[in-house]
Amino acid sequence: MAEVASTSVTDFGMVHFLSNHSGFNGKIKERYKDFRVTELTVEGGAVCLCLNGNVENPVRSHTVHDTCSQSINQDRKVFEYWKGKDAATLQATLCEVLKNEEPLLKLNIFSEKINNDANHHGDNQNDEDCISLGLFNEKEQRAKLHHCVKQLHPHLKTTTSRNQESSYEIFASSDRNYFEFKTLLSADQVNNLLRFIDDKNASSMLKLQVGKCKERRTRIHRLIAKYYGAMVETKTFVGNFKGVTPHEKSSIVVRFREKFHQQKGKKRKHAVGENKEDIYTAFVLEKRDLETLDAIQQIADATGCQPSDISYAGMKDKKAITTQAMVIRGVLPHKLQEINDSLPNIRVGTIKRCCAPLKLGQLGGNHFEILIRDATSESYRLEDVVSTAMEHIQEHGFVNYYGTQRFGSNDSPVTADRVGLALLKGNMKEAINLILMPGDGKDTVNEAKRHWRNTNNAKETLSMMPRYKIRECMLLKALHRHGQDNDGCTKALLMIPYYMRVLYVHSYCSLVWNKLASYRIQQYGVDVVVGDLVEVTEGNKTQVKIVEPEDIHKSRYSISDVVLPLPGNTVTMPTNSVSHMYSQLLSSDELEQHNFRISSLKMNIHGDYRKLIAWPRNTQYKLLTRKSKVYEESCKETKAVFISQDACSSAQSVNKEVQTSSDDEQSDCNVEVSFDLLPSSYATVCLREIMKTPK
């Protein structure tokens, strides 16, 4: 069993090979067209891209998406809700809900007491700071009471408690948020702000005249974002804005987020039974030289949905031509068809309605077609080396390492696992600095990142950062809004979509797995040993069990059944020395098992299991010499033509073609290979075993 000493892969734990055949040199992924990935369905068929012609255009007025869009585009009116007649109406409603004067009088006295106490900030409350308004078992009554109290008494808040008799009791107490806002705004401004937020009228907006002090405005922006950032957004305007007169100088405008408005619209539709089912549209995505997440973000921007509305079965390589199935929620087929002319390096097709999103892992695997350029062998004839290598990979398989692309792109100076480790340790500021760390290049992205490193000025860095760097722009915008303390950095990281945040942590978990796999191979080779974890299927249920001595005696399992755990909160550990190594790896990074729940970032990493050894299926290859017409075509467009190893006559013709050429001609060979891999196995790792090269 040979080993690799190259730091380019040993840094990621990839140390061992499984077979001892001679390798060969060559260039992989020199061009993105050299690497083609086609997703396989659960049934084993290839996902095909068919460019749709005329897609059905249903009646648009009946869709939730269009109804919301029309509302959003309407001019928002400046909030002028609080008037005498509104107070009278609310007071009447409150009397109706409370049913008698005693709780109403009690509420008014309590409200006046809290309001008149200038030093009362809602802290260290005792029993006198909270009163009961009574029992209210009807949900509609409770909703009316909550609304009326907040509108009539903004400095109070109401909470519902369910007692042992399953009755609902409502309590009133002072609102801490109110008194915190009063340190920056007048009483009338705070009253209007809290009434505006409680009213949830997404077609209106609130203006707050705040004067010229920038520091004060910044504190107001951050305080509103701290408590209500999920619902509303704020922006400063200086005169000449609709509803903001020129003499007011600077005003902060508060309005509800479009996403919040859309969610309200959907709930309203569902309530009246007009559209109870979500709209799901299945499609096939072909992308070229583009990250999967970047492609998703571009499609989301083009269709007006959120990235989280797009589901997929697995990530695909960046520097490649990849084809995979996806499902988008809330977008009709005709709308999706329109983006083909607007997005470079992206094509969508095979568009049709479906009834559910895709889940991660919901695929049969991937088919790879790869061109290895300028292949050479230092010791034996190239055709013999390639033939032997393909035979060995089918017989022995390869260590199922996570490939280097799992840890970040080549143009990034920081690997994703380092960001993941910082998140797991709660170092939010460090994680952001790692994401924004500049490389050596002099392009606009690195220039912007260097400005951040030198100044920590989020606003200036944001103005320099290209708009297509979506992740970086989201972070910088949030840092400018929320500040750079631990709370501000946490809010900035929450602005990144969940699927992006969790990839950093998964990258760290993958690094631990790679190191664990190398240790397992080094200690026990490819034999099943007592204490190993194996994956067994009983009926329709797959579970993990620990290998017992009796299992070894009766040869119940092979190396193909052995799995290793990925770090998480709920995984079962092997009972041999692999478990001790797992604990050592975490301890060396100052982590423990409980660190894989990051509540502040809404992440809970449960853990998983991964096969130790993987085998390619349907392996094929072909050698192309300089005299070959296919060689010339591959140099231009990388058209893959594959010959099966099992097709003896075809293999002989290939060997004969190479044998009749000179040694100089053999030095100008390209090798085409193709194979299928199960989900989450890496073609680059399979090629590493075939070629015996570090990459």
C-alpha positions as CSV (number, residue, x, y, z in Angstrom):
1,M,0.0,0.0,0.0
2,A,1.7,3.2,-1.2
3,E,1.5,6.5,0.5
4,V,1.5,10.1,-0.7
5,A,3.7,12.8,1.0
6,S,2.4,15.7,-1.0
7,T,1.1,18.5,1.3
8,S,-1.5,19.4,-1.3
9,V,-3.6,16.5,-0.2
10,T,-2.2,15.3,3.1
11,D,-3.3,18.7,4.6
12,F,-6.8,17.3,3.9
13,G,-6.1,13.9,5.3
14,M,-5.7,12.0,2.0
15,V,-2.7,9.8,2.6
16,H,-3.3,6.2,1.4
17,F,-3.7,4.3,-1.9
18,L,-5.3,0.9,-1.9
19,S,-3.5,-0.8,-4.8
20,N,0.2,-0.8,-5.9
21,H,0.0,-0.4,-9.7
22,S,2.2,2.1,-11.4
23,G,0.6,5.5,-12.0
24,F,0.9,8.0,-14.9
25,N,1.1,11.7,-15.3
26,G,-1.5,14.0,-16.9
27,K,-3.4,17.2,-16.6
28,I,-6.9,17.1,-15.1
29,K,-9.5,19.9,-15.5
30,E,-7.1,22.0,-17.6
31,R,-10.4,23.3,-19.2
32,Y,-13.8,23.1,-17.8
33,K,-15.0,21.2,-20.9
34,D,-12.6,18.4,-19.9
35,F,-14.8,17.4,-17.0
36,R,-18.5,16.4,-17.6
37,V,-20.8,15.3,-14.8
38,T,-24.3,13.9,-15.4
39,E,-26.5,13.1,-12.4
40,L,-28.1,9.7,-12.3
41,T,-31.7,9.2,-11.1
42,V,-32.5,6.8,-8.2
43,E,-33.5,4.3,-10.9
44,G,-30.1,4.6,-12.5
45,G,-30.9,6.6,-15.6
46,A,-29.1,9.7,-16.7
47,V,-30.7,13.1,-16.2
48,C,-31.2,14.7,-19.6
49,L,-31.5,18.3,-20.6
50,C,-34.3,19.0,-23.1
51,L,-34.8,22.7,-24.0
52,N,-38.5,23.3,-23.8
53,G,-40.3,25.0,-26.6
54,N,-43.7,26.4,-25.7
55,V,-44.2,26.1,-22.0
56,E,-47.8,26.3,-20.8
57,N,-48.6,29.8,-19.6
58,P,-51.4,29.5,-17.0
59,V,-53.7,32.3,-15.9
60,R,-51.4,34.5,-13.9
61,S,-54.0,36.3,-11.8
62,H,-54.7,33.1,-9.8
63,T,-51.2,32.6,-8.5
64,V,-50.0,33.6,-5.1
65,H,-46.6,34.8,-6.5
66,D,-48.3,37.3,-8.9
67,T,-50.7,38.6,-6.3
68,C,-47.9,39.4,-3.9
69,S,-45.8,41.0,-6.6
70,Q,-48.7,43.4,-7.5
71,S,-49.1,44.4,-3.9
72,I,-45.4,45.0,-3.4
73,N,-45.1,47.3,-6.4
74,Q,-47.8,49.6,-5.1
75,D,-46.7,52.9,-3.6
76,R,-46.5,52.6,0.2
77,K,-48.3,55.2,2.2
78,V,-46.6,57.0,5.1
79,F,-47.9,55.5,8.3
80,E,-50.4,57.9,10.0
81,Y,-52.4,55.3,11.9
82,W,-52.8,56.9,15.4
83,K,-55.9,59.1,15.4
84,G,-58.6,59.8,17.9
85,K,-61.2,57.7,16.1
86,D,-58.9,54.7,16.0
87,A,-58.4,55.0,19.8
88,A,-62.1,55.0,20.4
89,T,-62.6,52.0,18.2
90,L,-59.8,50.1,19.9
91,Q,-61.1,51.1,23.3
92,A,-64.6,49.7,22.4
93,T,-63.1,46.5,21.2
94,L,-61.0,46.1,24.4
95,C,-64.1,46.6,26.5
96,E,-65.9,43.9,24.5
97,V,-63.1,41.4,24.9
98,L,-62.5,42.1,28.7
99,K,-66.4,41.9,29.2
100,N,-66.4,44.0,32.4
101,E,-64.8,47.2,33.7
102,E,-62.7,45.7,36.5
103,P,-59.8,44.3,34.3
104,L,-60.0,47.4,32.1
105,L,-59.6,49.7,35.1
106,K,-56.8,47.5,36.4
107,L,-55.0,47.7,33.0
108,N,-55.3,51.5,32.8
109,I,-54.0,52.0,36.4
110,F,-51.1,49.6,35.7
111,S,-50.3,51.4,32.4
112,E,-50.3,54.8,34.0
113,K,-48.0,53.6,36.8
114,I,-45.5,52.2,34.3
115,N,-45.6,55.2,32.1
116,N,-45.2,57.7,34.9
117,D,-42.2,55.9,36.4
118,A,-39.4,57.6,34.5
119,N,-36.7,55.3,35.9
120,H,-38.6,52.1,35.1
121,H,-36.8,50.2,32.2
122,G,-38.5,46.9,32.5
123,D,-35.6,45.2,34.2
124,N,-35.7,43.2,37.5
125,Q,-39.4,42.9,37.3
126,N,-41.3,41.6,40.4
127,D,-44.9,40.4,40.9
128,E,-46.1,44.0,40.9
129,D,-44.7,44.6,37.4
130,C,-47.1,42.0,35.9
131,I,-50.9,41.8,36.0
132,S,-53.4,39.2,34.8
133,L,-56.1,40.3,32.4
134,G,-58.1,37.1,32.8
135,L,-58.7,33.8,31.0
136,F,-59.3,33.7,27.2
137,N,-59.7,30.3,25.6
138,E,-60.8,31.6,22.1
139,K,-57.9,32.4,19.9
140,E,-59.7,35.2,18.2
141,Q,-60.3,36.9,21.5
142,R,-56.6,36.6,22.5
143,A,-55.5,38.1,19.2
144,K,-57.8,41.1,19.6
145,L,-56.6,41.7,23.2
146,H,-52.9,41.5,22.2
147,H,-53.5,44.0,19.4
148,C,-55.6,46.5,21.4
149,V,-53.2,46.6,24.4
150,K,-50.2,47.3,22.2
151,Q,-52.0,50.0,20.2
152,L,-53.5,51.7,23.2
153,H,-50.5,51.1,25.5
154,P,-47.3,50.8,23.4
155,H,-45.1,50.7,26.6
156,L,-46.8,47.4,27.6
157,K,-46.5,43.9,26.3
158,T,-48.9,41.0,26.6
159,T,-48.0,37.3,26.9
160,T,-50.2,34.2,26.9
161,S,-49.6,31.4,29.4
162,R,-51.3,28.0,29.4
163,N,-52.1,26.7,32.9
164,Q,-52.6,23.1,34.1
165,E,-56.3,23.2,33.4
166,S,-55.4,24.0,29.7
167,S,-56.9,27.4,30.0
168,Y,-55.1,30.4,28.4
169,E,-54.3,33.4,30.7
170,I,-53.0,36.7,29.4
171,F,-50.6,38.9,31.4
172,A,-49.6,42.5,30.8
173,S,-46.1,43.8,31.8
174,S,-43.8,46.6,30.8
175,D,-42.1,46.3,27.4
176,R,-38.3,46.5,27.8
177,N,-37.9,47.3,24.1
178,Y,-40.0,50.5,24.5
179,F,-37.7,52.0,27.2
180,E,-34.6,51.1,25.2
181,F,-35.9,52.9,22.2
182,K,-36.8,55.9,24.3
183,T,-33.1,56.5,24.9
184,L,-32.8,57.4,21.1
185,L,-36.3,58.5,20.1
186,S,-39.1,60.7,21.5
187,A,-42.1,59.1,23.3
188,D,-44.4,59.8,20.3
189,Q,-41.8,58.3,17.9
190,V,-41.5,55.1,20.0
191,N,-45.3,54.9,20.3
192,N,-45.7,55.1,16.5
193,L,-42.9,52.7,15.8
194,L,-44.3,49.9,18.1
195,R,-47.8,50.5,16.8
196,F,-46.6,50.4,13.2
197,I,-44.9,47.0,13.8
198,D,-47.8,45.6,15.6
199,D,-50.2,46.7,12.9
200,K,-48.3,44.7,10.3
201,N,-49.7,46.7,7.4
202,A,-47.1,45.9,4.7
203,S,-48.5,48.5,2.3
204,S,-47.5,51.4,4.6
205,M,-44.2,52.8,5.9
206,L,-43.1,54.8,8.9
207,K,-40.8,57.8,8.9
208,L,-38.8,58.9,11.9
209,Q,-37.2,62.3,11.8
210,V,-33.8,61.9,13.5
211,G,-31.7,64.9,12.6
212,K,-28.1,65.1,11.3
213,C,-26.3,62.9,13.9
214,K,-25.0,59.9,12.0
215,E,-24.0,58.0,15.1
216,R,-27.5,58.3,16.5
217,R,-29.0,57.1,13.2
218,T,-26.7,54.1,13.2
219,R,-27.7,53.2,16.7
220,I,-31.4,53.5,15.7
221,H,-30.9,51.3,12.6
222,R,-29.1,48.6,14.7
223,L,-31.7,48.7,17.5
224,I,-34.6,48.2,15.1
225,A,-32.7,45.4,13.4
226,K,-31.9,43.8,16.7
227,Y,-35.5,43.3,17.7
228,Y,-37.5,43.5,14.5
229,G,-35.0,42.8,11.7
230,A,-36.8,39.7,10.5
231,M,-40.0,41.8,9.8
232,V,-38.8,45.3,8.8
233,E,-36.0,47.0,7.1
234,T,-34.8,50.6,7.6
235,K,-33.1,53.2,5.4
236,T,-31.9,56.8,5.8
237,F,-33.2,59.5,3.4
238,V,-32.2,63.1,3.2
239,G,-35.2,65.2,2.1
240,N,-36.9,65.1,-1.4
241,F,-38.4,61.7,-0.6
242,K,-42.0,60.9,-0.9
243,G,-43.5,61.7,2.6
244,V,-40.2,63.3,3.8
245,T,-40.1,67.0,3.4
246,P,-36.9,68.8,2.6
247,H,-36.7,70.7,6.0
248,E,-36.7,67.4,7.9
249,K,-33.1,66.9,6.8
250,S,-32.5,63.2,7.7
251,S,-35.3,60.7,8.3
252,I,-35.2,57.0,8.8
253,V,-37.9,55.2,6.8
254,V,-39.2,51.9,8.2
255,R,-41.1,49.4,6.0
256,F,-41.9,45.7,6.0
257,R,-39.7,43.4,4.1
258,E,-41.0,42.0,0.9
259,K,-40.4,38.4,2.1
260,F,-42.5,39.1,5.2
261,H,-45.3,40.5,2.9
262,Q,-45.2,37.5,0.6
263,Q,-45.5,35.1,3.6
264,K,-48.5,37.1,4.9
265,G,-50.0,36.9,1.4
266,K,-49.6,33.2,1.3
267,K,-51.1,32.7,4.7
268,R,-54.0,34.9,3.7
269,K,-54.6,32.8,0.6
270,H,-54.5,29.6,2.5
271,A,-57.0,31.0,5.0
272,V,-59.7,31.5,2.5
273,G,-58.8,28.2,0.7
274,E,-57.9,29.7,-2.7
275,N,-54.5,28.0,-3.2
276,K,-53.7,25.4,-0.6
277,E,-50.9,23.7,-2.4
278,D,-47.4,25.1,-3.0
279,I,-46.3,25.4,-6.6
280,Y,-43.4,23.1,-7.5
281,T,-41.6,23.1,-10.8
282,A,-39.0,20.4,-11.7
283,F,-36.3,21.3,-14.2
284,V,-32.8,20.2,-15.3
285,L,-29.9,22.6,-14.8
286,E,-26.8,22.6,-17.0
287,K,-24.1,24.9,-15.7
288,R,-20.6,25.6,-17.0
289,D,-17.6,26.6,-14.9
290,L,-19.9,27.7,-12.1
291,E,-20.4,26.7,-8.4
292,T,-23.8,25.0,-7.7
293,L,-24.6,27.6,-5.0
294,D,-23.8,30.5,-7.3
295,A,-26.0,29.0,-10.0
296,I,-28.8,28.7,-7.5
297,Q,-28.4,32.3,-6.4
298,Q,-28.5,33.5,-10.0
299,I,-31.7,31.5,-10.7
300,A,-33.3,32.8,-7.5
301,D,-32.5,36.4,-8.4
302,A,-33.8,36.0,-12.0
303,T,-37.1,34.4,-10.9
304,G,-37.7,36.5,-7.8
305,C,-37.6,33.7,-5.3
306,Q,-35.3,32.8,-2.4
307,P,-32.3,30.5,-2.8
308,S,-33.9,28.2,-0.2
309,D,-36.9,27.7,-2.6
310,I,-34.6,25.8,-4.9
311,S,-33.9,22.2,-3.9
312,Y,-31.4,19.8,-5.4
313,A,-30.1,16.2,-4.7
314,G,-26.4,17.0,-4.6
315,M,-23.6,19.5,-5.3
316,K,-21.6,19.4,-8.5
317,D,-18.1,20.4,-9.5
318,K,-17.3,24.0,-10.4
319,K,-14.8,23.6,-13.2
320,A,-16.9,21.3,-15.3
321,I,-20.0,21.0,-17.5
322,T,-22.6,19.5,-15.1
323,T,-26.2,18.4,-15.6
324,Q,-28.5,17.8,-12.6
325,A,-32.2,17.8,-11.6
326,M,-33.6,20.6,-9.4
327,V,-37.0,21.7,-8.1
328,I,-38.1,25.3,-7.6
329,R,-41.0,26.4,-5.3
330,G,-43.4,29.2,-6.1
331,V,-42.3,29.7,-9.8
332,L,-44.4,28.5,-12.7
333,P,-42.8,26.7,-15.7
334,H,-43.2,29.6,-18.2
335,K,-41.4,32.0,-15.7
336,L,-38.5,29.6,-15.4
337,Q,-38.2,29.2,-19.2
338,E,-37.6,32.9,-19.6
339,I,-34.3,33.0,-17.8
340,N,-32.4,31.0,-20.5
341,D,-31.6,34.1,-22.4
342,S,-30.4,36.2,-19.4
343,L,-28.0,34.0,-17.5
344,P,-24.5,33.2,-18.8
345,N,-23.1,29.7,-18.3
346,I,-26.6,28.4,-17.3
347,R,-29.3,26.6,-19.2
348,V,-32.5,25.1,-17.9
349,G,-34.8,22.6,-19.6
350,T,-37.0,19.6,-19.2
351,I,-39.4,21.9,-17.3
352,K,-42.6,20.5,-15.8
353,R,-44.8,20.7,-12.8
354,C,-44.2,18.4,-9.9
355,C,-45.6,17.9,-6.4
356,A,-42.6,18.0,-4.0
357,P,-39.1,19.4,-3.6
358,L,-35.9,17.3,-3.9
359,K,-34.0,16.1,-0.9
360,L,-30.2,15.9,-0.5
361,G,-29.1,12.4,-1.5
362,Q,-32.1,11.8,-3.6
363,L,-30.1,10.5,-6.6
364,G,-28.6,7.3,-7.8
365,G,-25.1,8.7,-8.3
366,N,-23.2,10.6,-11.0
367,H,-21.7,9.7,-14.4
368,F,-18.3,11.2,-15.2
369,E,-16.7,11.8,-18.6
370,I,-13.1,13.1,-18.1
371,L,-10.3,14.0,-20.5
372,I,-6.8,13.7,-19.1
373,R,-4.5,15.8,-21.2
374,D,-0.8,15.1,-22.0
375,A,-0.7,11.7,-20.4
376,T,2.7,10.1,-19.9
377,S,4.2,7.1,-18.1
378,E,7.7,7.3,-16.6
379,S,8.4,3.5,-16.5
380,Y,6.1,1.4,-18.6
381,R,4.1,1.7,-21.8
382,L,1.3,4.1,-21.3
383,E,-1.4,1.8,-22.6
384,D,-0.3,-1.0,-20.3
385,V,-0.2,1.3,-17.3
386,V,-3.7,2.7,-18.0
387,S,-5.1,-0.8,-18.6
388,T,-3.7,-2.1,-15.4
389,A,-4.9,0.9,-13.4
390,M,-8.4,0.5,-14.7
391,E,-8.4,-3.2,-13.7
392,H,-7.1,-2.4,-10.2
393,I,-9.6,0.3,-9.5
394,Q,-12.5,-2.0,-10.4
395,E,-11.0,-4.8,-8.1
396,H,-9.8,-2.8,-5.1
397,G,-11.7,0.4,-5.2
398,F,-10.4,3.6,-3.5
399,V,-10.5,5.2,-0.1
400,N,-13.7,7.2,-0.2
401,Y,-12.0,10.5,0.8
402,Y,-13.7,13.8,0.4
403,G,-12.0,15.6,-2.5
404,T,-10.1,18.9,-2.3
405,Q,-13.0,20.8,-3.8
406,R,-15.0,20.0,-0.6
407,F,-12.6,22.4,1.2
408,G,-12.9,25.4,-1.1
409,S,-12.0,26.7,-4.6
410,N,-8.4,27.1,-5.7
411,D,-8.7,30.9,-5.9
412,S,-9.5,31.2,-2.2
413,P,-6.6,31.8,0.3
414,V,-8.6,30.2,3.1
415,T,-10.1,26.7,3.1
416,A,-13.7,26.3,4.1
417,D,-12.9,23.9,7.0
418,R,-11.1,26.7,8.8
419,V,-14.2,28.8,8.6
420,G,-16.3,25.9,9.9
421,L,-14.0,25.4,12.8
422,A,-14.3,29.0,13.8
423,L,-18.1,28.8,13.7
424,L,-18.1,25.6,15.8
425,K,-15.9,27.4,18.4
426,G,-18.2,30.4,18.4
427,N,-15.6,32.8,17.0
428,M,-17.9,34.7,14.7
429,K,-15.5,37.6,14.1
430,E,-12.7,35.2,13.1
431,A,-15.1,33.3,10.7
432,I,-16.0,36.6,8.9
433,N,-12.4,37.7,8.6
434,L,-11.5,34.3,7.2
435,I,-14.3,34.6,4.6
436,L,-13.1,38.1,3.7
437,M,-9.4,37.3,3.7
438,P,-7.7,38.5,0.5
439,G,-5.5,36.4,-1.8
440,D,-2.5,37.4,-3.8
441,G,-4.4,38.5,-6.9
442,K,-4.9,42.1,-7.9
443,D,-8.5,41.7,-9.1
444,T,-11.3,43.8,-7.7
445,V,-12.4,41.1,-5.3
446,N,-9.1,40.8,-3.6
447,E,-8.6,44.6,-3.6
448,A,-11.9,45.0,-1.8
449,K,-10.9,42.2,0.7
450,R,-7.5,43.9,1.3
451,H,-9.4,47.2,2.0
452,W,-11.5,45.3,4.6
453,R,-8.3,43.8,6.2
454,N,-6.7,47.2,6.4
455,T,-9.7,49.4,7.5
456,N,-12.5,47.1,8.8
457,N,-14.8,49.6,7.1
458,A,-17.8,47.6,5.9
459,K,-19.5,50.4,4.0
460,E,-16.4,51.3,1.9
461,T,-15.6,47.6,1.3
462,L,-19.1,47.0,0.2
463,S,-18.9,49.8,-2.4
464,M,-15.7,48.1,-3.8
465,M,-17.0,44.5,-3.8
466,P,-18.4,43.3,-7.2
467,R,-22.1,42.6,-6.9
468,Y,-21.7,39.0,-8.2
469,K,-19.9,38.1,-4.9
470,I,-23.2,37.6,-3.2
471,R,-21.9,36.0,0.0
472,E,-19.4,38.7,0.7
473,C,-21.9,41.5,-0.1
474,M,-24.5,40.0,2.3
475,L,-21.9,39.9,5.0
476,L,-20.6,43.5,4.5
477,K,-24.1,44.9,4.3
478,A,-25.1,43.3,7.5
479,L,-21.9,44.3,9.3
480,H,-22.5,47.9,8.3
481,R,-26.0,47.7,9.7
482,H,-25.4,45.7,12.9
483,G,-21.8,46.5,13.8
484,Q,-18.8,44.3,14.3
485,D,-19.2,43.0,17.9
486,N,-20.0,39.3,18.4
487,D,-23.8,40.0,18.2
488,G,-23.3,42.0,14.9
489,C,-21.1,39.3,13.4
490,T,-23.6,36.6,14.3
491,K,-26.4,38.6,12.6
492,A,-24.2,39.1,9.6
493,L,-23.6,35.3,9.3
494,L,-27.3,34.7,9.6
495,M,-27.8,36.8,6.5
496,I,-26.0,34.1,4.5
497,P,-28.5,31.4,3.5
498,Y,-28.5,28.4,5.7
499,Y,-27.2,26.0,3.0
500,M,-24.1,28.2,2.6
501,R,-23.5,28.5,6.4
502,V,-23.8,24.8,7.0
503,L,-21.3,24.0,4.2
504,Y,-18.5,25.5,6.2
505,V,-19.2,23.2,9.1
506,H,-19.7,20.2,6.9
507,S,-16.3,21.0,5.4
508,Y,-14.6,20.7,8.8
509,C,-16.5,17.5,9.5
510,S,-15.2,16.1,6.1
511,L,-11.7,16.9,7.1
512,V,-12.1,15.0,10.4
513,W,-13.5,12.1,8.4
514,N,-10.6,12.0,6.0
515,K,-8.1,11.9,8.8
516,L,-10.1,9.2,10.5
517,A,-10.2,7.1,7.3
518,S,-6.4,7.4,6.9
519,Y,-6.0,6.2,10.5
520,R,-8.4,3.3,10.0
521,I,-6.5,2.1,6.9
522,Q,-3.1,2.5,8.5
523,Q,-4.2,0.6,11.7
524,Y,-6.3,-2.2,10.2
525,G,-5.8,-2.2,6.4
526,V,-8.8,-3.5,4.4
527,D,-9.9,-6.2,6.9
528,V,-13.1,-6.0,8.9
529,V,-12.1,-5.9,12.6
530,V,-14.0,-6.1,15.9
531,G,-15.4,-2.7,16.9
532,D,-15.9,-1.5,13.3
533,L,-19.1,0.1,12.3
534,V,-21.0,-1.6,9.4
535,E,-24.1,-0.6,7.6
536,V,-26.8,-3.3,7.4
537,T,-30.2,-3.3,5.8
538,E,-33.1,-5.1,7.3
539,G,-36.2,-4.8,5.3
540,N,-36.6,-1.2,4.2
541,K,-34.5,0.1,7.1
542,T,-30.8,0.8,7.0
543,Q,-28.9,1.0,10.3
544,V,-25.4,0.9,11.8
545,K,-24.2,-1.8,14.1
546,I,-20.9,-2.6,15.8
547,V,-18.9,-5.7,14.6
548,E,-18.7,-8.4,17.3
549,P,-16.2,-11.3,17.5
550,E,-18.8,-13.7,16.3
551,D,-19.3,-11.6,13.1
552,I,-15.6,-11.9,12.3
553,H,-15.6,-15.7,13.0
554,K,-18.6,-16.2,10.6
555,S,-17.3,-13.7,8.0
556,R,-20.6,-11.9,8.0
557,Y,-19.2,-8.6,6.6
558,S,-16.6,-7.3,4.2
559,I,-14.8,-4.0,3.8
560,S,-17.5,-2.8,1.5
561,D,-19.9,-2.7,4.6
562,V,-17.6,-0.7,6.8
563,V,-18.6,2.9,7.5
564,L,-17.0,5.7,9.5
565,P,-18.9,8.4,11.4
566,L,-19.0,12.1,10.4
567,P,-18.9,14.3,13.5
568,G,-22.2,15.3,15.0
569,N,-24.5,15.1,18.0
570,T,-26.1,11.7,17.5
571,V,-23.6,9.4,15.8
572,T,-22.6,6.0,17.1
573,M,-18.8,5.6,17.5
574,P,-16.7,2.5,16.7
575,T,-15.5,0.6,19.8
576,N,-11.9,0.1,18.6
577,S,-9.0,2.6,18.6
578,V,-10.8,4.6,15.8
579,S,-13.0,6.1,18.5
580,H,-10.0,7.3,20.5
581,M,-8.5,8.9,17.4
582,Y,-11.9,10.6,16.8
583,S,-11.8,12.2,20.3
584,Q,-8.1,13.2,19.8
585,L,-8.9,14.9,16.5
586,L,-11.7,17.0,18.1
587,S,-9.6,17.7,21.2
588,S,-6.7,19.0,19.1
589,D,-9.1,21.6,17.7
590,E,-10.5,22.4,21.2
591,L,-13.9,20.8,20.4
592,E,-16.2,18.4,22.0
593,Q,-19.3,16.5,20.9
594,H,-21.7,19.2,22.2
595,N,-20.0,21.9,20.0
596,F,-21.9,20.7,16.9
597,R,-25.1,22.5,18.0
598,I,-24.7,26.2,17.2
599,S,-27.9,27.7,18.5
600,S,-27.0,31.3,17.6
601,L,-26.6,30.3,13.9
602,K,-29.7,28.0,14.0
603,M,-27.5,25.0,13.1
604,N,-27.6,21.5,14.6
605,I,-25.2,19.0,13.1
606,H,-26.6,15.5,13.8
607,G,-23.7,13.6,12.0
608,D,-23.8,10.9,9.5
609,Y,-22.0,7.8,8.2
610,R,-19.9,7.3,5.1
611,K,-18.6,4.2,3.4
612,L,-14.8,3.7,3.9
613,I,-14.2,2.2,0.5
614,A,-15.9,3.1,-2.9
615,W,-15.9,1.4,-6.2
616,P,-16.5,2.9,-9.7
617,R,-19.0,1.2,-12.0
618,N,-19.2,1.0,-15.8
619,T,-15.5,2.0,-16.2
620,Q,-14.4,2.8,-19.7
621,Y,-11.3,4.4,-21.2
622,K,-9.6,5.2,-24.5
623,L,-6.2,6.5,-25.5
624,L,-6.0,9.2,-28.1
625,T,-2.7,9.8,-30.0
626,R,-1.7,12.9,-31.9
627,K,-2.6,11.1,-35.2
628,S,-6.1,10.3,-34.0
629,K,-8.9,12.5,-35.3
630,V,-10.6,12.2,-32.0
631,Y,-7.5,13.6,-30.4
632,E,-7.8,16.7,-32.5
633,E,-11.5,17.0,-31.7
634,S,-10.7,16.7,-28.0
635,C,-8.2,19.5,-28.2
636,K,-10.9,21.7,-29.6
637,E,-14.2,20.7,-27.9
638,T,-13.4,17.7,-25.7
639,K,-15.9,15.4,-27.3
640,A,-15.8,12.1,-25.3
641,V,-15.8,8.8,-27.2
642,F,-15.6,5.8,-24.9
643,I,-14.6,2.2,-25.4
644,S,-15.5,-0.4,-22.8
645,Q,-12.8,-2.6,-21.3
646,D,-15.1,-5.5,-21.8
647,A,-15.2,-4.9,-25.6
648,C,-12.1,-6.8,-26.5
649,S,-12.1,-6.0,-30.2
650,S,-12.4,-2.2,-29.4
651,A,-9.6,-2.5,-26.8
652,Q,-7.3,-4.3,-29.3
653,S,-7.9,-1.6,-31.9
654,V,-6.9,1.1,-29.4
655,N,-3.7,-0.8,-28.4
656,K,-2.8,-1.4,-32.0
657,E,-3.2,2.3,-32.8
658,V,-0.8,3.3,-30.0
659,Q,1.7,0.5,-30.7
660,T,2.1,1.6,-34.3
661,S,3.0,5.1,-33.3
662,S,6.4,6.4,-32.3
663,D,7.6,7.2,-28.8
664,D,7.3,10.9,-29.5
665,E,3.7,10.4,-30.6
666,Q,3.0,8.5,-27.4
667,S,4.2,11.5,-25.4
668,D,1.3,13.4,-26.9
669,C,-1.5,11.3,-25.7
670,N,-4.8,12.2,-24.1
671,V,-6.7,9.6,-22.1
672,E,-10.5,9.6,-21.9
673,V,-12.1,7.8,-19.0
674,S,-15.7,7.4,-17.8
675,F,-17.3,5.8,-14.8
676,D,-20.2,6.0,-12.4
677,L,-19.9,6.7,-8.7
678,L,-22.5,6.5,-5.9
679,P,-23.7,9.8,-4.4
680,S,-21.1,11.9,-2.5
681,S,-18.0,10.0,-3.9
682,Y,-15.5,12.2,-5.7
683,A,-14.2,11.6,-9.2
684,T,-11.0,13.5,-8.5
685,V,-10.3,11.0,-5.6
686,C,-11.0,8.1,-8.0
687,L,-8.6,9.6,-10.5
688,R,-6.0,10.0,-7.8
689,E,-6.1,6.2,-7.2
690,I,-6.0,5.5,-10.9
691,M,-3.1,7.9,-11.8
692,K,-1.3,7.6,-8.4
693,T,-0.9,11.4,-8.4
694,P,-1.6,13.7,-5.4
695,K,-4.5,15.5,-7.0
